[in-house]
């Protein structure tokens, strides 16, 4: 169900003329889940988004990223964030693409419109 909602949001955004930039690094970023709830802490999600979003294909990395919370270590889970690029706030979604033990692989998507 969550994938359908995300897909519909992407289609709606594209229909409205907004672009979406995806981090297409085939390895994705790898974060570490911890604790009994198996969650990647919010601070680690934000740190990796700032450091890993632009690699390897985009030169522009966000100046800062603020997320709603941590990220559950389950495939297809996601967290909504706001990324700031040169003073412009843009919506960012960070999605889990794989989980192996405590290692959580994620991809980043930024909607090319102001938040």
JODALIN-V53732 format. One record per helix or strand. SS is the DSSP state (h for helix, s for strand). FROM is the first residue (numbers start at 1). LEN is the number of residues. If there is no record, write none. Layout:
BEGIN
ss=SS from=FROM len=LEN
ss=SS from=FROM len=LEN
END
This chain:
BEGIN
ss=h from=2 len=14
ss=s from=19 len=4
ss=s from=29 len=4
ss=s from=34 len=1
ss=s from=39 len=2
ss=h from=42 len=11
ss=s from=64 len=4
ss=s from=71 len=2
ss=s from=78 len=8
ss=s from=88 len=13
ss=s from=103 len=12
END
